[in-house]
Amino acid sequence: MLVLGDSISAAYGMSLERGWVSLLQEQLAQTHPQVRVINASISGETTGGALRRLPVLLTQHEPNIVVIELGGNDGLRGFPIKSFRKNLADLALQSISAGARVVIVQMEIPPNYGVRYTSSFRDSYPLVARETGSILGPFLLDGLATDPTLMQGDGIHPKPEAQQAMLENIMPALLDTLE
């Protein structure tokens, strides 16, 4: 399982071992010991940056599952929605072409980008998942993003205390790919 994400999956502000991806590996070691989790997440990553890295990652790791947790940095930069959707679809389709099942993890951006951009951004995830035949994962920070006790001072990145809840949010979608 290859996790292709940004700072949310790269455990920004804490040791990598405390992040949800490491917790996922620990949990799967108990229930699905044959699954190895590769965390290819980079803080600040965009869909465009991930597209440049993906061919090498697919060749190097030959994943059966690719989890795409990206888009937050595209949205925060006001990246054009049409280009964002194309990149997200290309990431999914390249992964599928390499023989992997794909989970697209939803992300949200602050409402100060305007209703039109914010809703178009949000709608991109189910649209691309449907178009590519990918599994639509949840918003990873659902129930966490608005709780300041679970978020770092920047209001964007979750604290170590939120990582288990993030894993619980995404686990049903990941388990679908393992059955």
C-alpha positions, 0 to 999 in steps of 0.5 A: 500500500502506497500512501501518496500525500502531503503534510497531513500524511507526512506527520507534520510537526511530529515524528513520523512514527506518531502519524496516522500512516505509521499507526495504520502499518501497526494496525495492519501488522496485526490484521493483515500482516502481508500488507506493507505500507509505504509512506511517500508523503511530503509536506507541501506536496501538490497533485502536480508534484506527485504526478512527477514522482508517481511513475518512479514510485509505482515502478519501485514499490509495485503497490496493490493499493494507492492512497491519494491524500492530496489537494489541500496545497493545490486548494490553498494556492488557488490552483485552477479547479480544472487542472486540479481535477485533471491531476487527481484523475491522472494520479488515479489512472496511472495507479490503476494502469499499474495494477493498483486499486485507488482510494482518493481521500477527500480534503477541505479548504477554508471557506474564505476562498469563496463559495464557488471555488470551495464547493468546486474543490470539494466536488472534485473528489467524488467526481474524480473517484466516480470517473476513474472507478476509485474508492472515495475515502472520507475527509480525513480530518472529519470531526477534528478540523474544527476542534482546536484541542486536536489541531496545531497552532496553525489550525491546519495540521492535526496534533499527535492526539488526533492521529488515531481518529484520522486512522479510524476515519479512513480505515473503512475505505482502506479495508474495502481495498483489502477484501 
